[in-house]
Amino acid sequence: DVDGVLTEGGIYMDDAGAEYKRFDVRDGHGIKLAQRFGVAVALITGRTSGVVTHRAAELGIEHVYQGRVAKAPALDELLTATGMPAEAMAVVGDDVVDLPLMVRAGLAVTVADAHPAVTGRAHWTTAATGGRGAVREVVDRILRVQGHEATLIEGYLEAGG
């Protein structure tokens, strides 16, 4: 999800209707780290936004599904495109519209400030709230479980920062 997961869920608009969103750079860096270690990232969101298109391109996210109020068909498209079973995916959502994805995923994650109905159905709830490092927290845990954490840290230490 985007709004409420990659962002705090707020939408800023100016008088002309231009939309602005705030993204956390830690989440963006986490996405790049995930990709470096072979973890593919996709976005499925109910809204359509040029800001999301731009951020996804900036992060190299290939699979972006916008304007998908019904998110399950977008997940089906993603599964077909990647050949990956839903059980091998982690889904991060924050509201009831994300539940159809979360119930199919092998790992259903929600953010600390998620709707209670979502928190009650998630396998794990992040300590961070949406748009404030929750995605990075998920990536860190995935990379740790996959055994990449030490390699990642050593790579930064050897590179001198």
C-alpha positions in Angstrom: 0.0 0.0 0.0 1.1 3.6 -0.3 -1.2 6.0 1.7 -0.9 5.1 5.3 2.1 2.8 4.7 4.7 4.6 2.6 3.1 7.9 3.7 1.4 9.0 6.9 -1.9 8.8 5.1 -2.3 12.6 4.7 -2.8 14.2 1.3 -1.6 17.7 0.9 -3.2 19.8 -1.8 -2.6 23.4 -2.9 -5.3 25.8 -4.2 -4.8 24.5 -7.8 -5.4 20.9 -6.7 -1.7 19.8 -7.0 -1.1 16.9 -4.7 1.9 16.4 -2.4 2.9 13.5 -0.3 5.7 13.1 2.3 7.8 10.0 2.0 10.3 8.8 4.6 13.9 8.5 3.2 14.5 5.5 5.5 11.7 3.7 3.8 13.1 4.5 0.4 16.5 3.3 1.4 15.0 0.2 2.8 13.3 -0.5 -0.6 16.6 0.0 -2.4 18.3 -2.4 0.1 15.6 -5.0 -0.4 16.1 -4.8 -4.2 19.9 -5.1 -3.8 19.3 -8.5 -2.0 16.8 -9.7 -4.6 13.6 -8.8 -2.8 11.2 -7.5 -5.4 8.9 -4.6 -4.4 5.5 -3.7 -5.8 2.9 -1.0 -5.0 -0.8 -1.6 -5.1 -2.9 1.5 -4.2 -6.5 2.6 -4.4 -5.6 6.1 -5.5 -3.9 7.4 -8.6 -1.2 10.0 -8.1 1.6 11.4 -10.2 3.6 11.7 -7.0 3.5 7.9 -6.6 4.5 7.4 -10.2 7.5 9.6 -9.7 8.5 8.0 -6.3 8.2 4.5 -7.7 10.3 5.4 -10.7 12.9 7.0 -8.4 13.1 3.8 -6.4 13.1 1.5 -9.4 9.8 -0.2 -8.4 8.7 -2.0 -11.6 5.3 -3.2 -10.5 3.0 -0.3 -9.7 -0.8 -0.7 -9.7 -2.7 2.6 -9.0 -6.4 3.4 -9.0 -7.2 -0.1 -7.7 -10.0 0.3 -5.2 -10.5 -3.4 -5.4 -6.9 -4.5 -4.8 -7.3 -8.3 -5.2 -7.4 -8.2 -9.0 -4.2 -6.2 -9.0 -2.6 -8.9 -6.8 -3.7 -11.5 -9.3 -2.0 -9.4 -12.1 1.2 -9.2 -10.0 1.2 -12.9 -9.3 0.8 -13.6 -13.0 3.6 -11.1 -14.0 6.1 -12.4 -11.4 5.2 -16.1 -11.3 5.4 -15.9 -7.5 2.8 -17.6 -5.3 1.0 -15.3 -2.9 2.3 -17.4 0.0 5.8 -16.2 -0.8 4.9 -12.6 -0.5 4.7 -10.1 2.3 2.0 -7.5 2.2 2.0 -4.3 4.2 -1.3 -2.6 4.7 -3.0 -0.2 7.1 -6.7 -0.2 6.4 -9.6 -2.6 5.6 -9.1 -2.2 1.8 -5.8 -4.0 2.2 -7.3 -7.1 3.9 -8.0 -9.0 0.7 -4.3 -8.9 0.0 -3.2 -9.6 3.5 -5.3 -12.7 3.9 -3.6 -14.2 0.8 0.0 -13.3 1.7 2.5 -15.6 3.4 3.3 -12.6 5.7 0.7 -10.0 6.5 2.2 -6.9 8.1 0.5 -3.8 9.3 1.8 -0.5 10.7 1.5 0.7 14.3 -1.3 3.2 13.5 -3.4 0.8 11.4 -7.1 0.3 11.6 -7.9 -2.2 14.5 -9.6 -4.6 12.1 -6.3 -4.9 10.1 -4.1 -5.1 13.2 -6.2 -8.0 14.4 -5.6 -10.0 11.2 -1.9 -9.2 10.7 0.9 -11.7 11.5 3.0 -8.8 12.7 2.6 -5.1 13.5 5.5 -2.7 13.1 6.6 -0.5 15.9 6.8 2.4 13.5 3.7 4.2 12.1 2.9 4.6 8.4 5.2 7.0 6.6 7.7 7.0 9.5 10.0 4.1 8.9 7.5 1.2 9.0 8.6 -0.1 5.5 12.2 0.1 6.5 11.4 -1.9 9.6 9.8 -4.6 7.5 12.7 -4.7 5.1 15.2 -4.9 7.9 13.4 -7.9 9.4 13.2 -9.7 6.1 16.9 -9.2 5.4 17.7 -10.3 8.9 15.7 -13.5 8.6 17.2 -14.2 5.2 20.7 -13.8 6.7 21.7 -10.6 4.9 22.1 -8.2 7.8 25.7 -8.9 8.6 26.7 -8.7 4.9 24.8 -5.4 4.6 26.4 -3.8 7.6 29.9 -5.0 6.6 29.4 -3.6 3.1 28.8 -0.2 4.5 31.7 -0.4 7.0 34.1 -1.5 4.3 32.9 1.2 2.0 33.7 3.8 4.6 30.1 5.0 5.0 
